[in-house]
């Protein structure tokens, strides 16, 4: 469905139609100039050759220091998507199962299925503010469960897992010998505090990215923090596949870390204003939604809605959204990415509200 929507967007734009694109979680802010200059300077210095498949030592050391781990636990990857694929590829085998709370980022399910692994979905609901039900979680686990994937903050709901609930989840995983893969790519720009998976006991895995915090989606740089044995296997996988993230990109990532507080504060404030605006408009409708805890998304629902048909029809009115079925069995919901100016957000949401009347 997302492909069908993208194709229709391209066709409409080729015909000269203006589309308000709520369908993509790609920040509209440019990559900060200091980061671009750092990459350019590195290229001029000849940092365009092969390098370590683990990542540049200085970058890994900086990330290790930030997370209070050893540099040997850090592997630099081509974005978080490759990090997640690598972890699943190395830890899972055909016949295993993985538990995934829904709504979820679709790459989790697609990767599991590509490996012959059964995805087991732990459904959450807007009525409970997308809270994970601990008893339902226990009921999904059996002897073939190897991995639990958490997306904290969540895409598409932008909700942060409550610390108490997260502690209970970790305890269950530890008791059952299950590894948690925690995808925390939005945590550094969250509006509320996010409890890091590394703050808990257990050999769990953290995945993060530079994409969202620093408006670096196209740069393709992320990282994994894992136990040494798994980290070493990831490095070997990098060696026979992507080789290494370009050194000049890693130099840009280092500059981003240097400016992290300033950049993160700026992007957080911008998206908080946008979330406030969106919630103000949505609260005047019959749509059901939860207030975002983080950028970039709102995931409203409307009773009886077929979000796939709605998304296609809405394109003719000049607005693109992502239907809820892209994120699990949530047909009555749709995702709005607030990666547009406040003027476009207001105009686009008003068109959505009119279409639902």
ABEGO torsion letter per residue (X at the ends): XAAAAAAAAAAAAAAGBBBBBAABBBBABBBBAAAAAAAAAAAAAGBABBBBAAEBAAAAAAAAAAAGBBAAABBBBBEAAAAAAAAAAAABBBGBBBBBBOBBBAAAAAAAAAAGBBBBBBBBBAAAGGBBBAAAAAAABBAABABBBBBOBBOAAGBBBBAAAAAAAAAAAAAAGBBBBBBAAAAAABABBBBBAAABBEBBBBBBBAAAAAGAAAAGBBBBBBBAAAAAAAAAAAAABAGBBBAAAAAAAAAAAAAAAAAAAAAAAAAAAAAAAAAAAAAABABBBBBBABOABBBBBBBGBBAAAAAAAAAAAGBBBBBAAAAEBBAABBBBBAABBAAAAAAAAAAAAAAAX
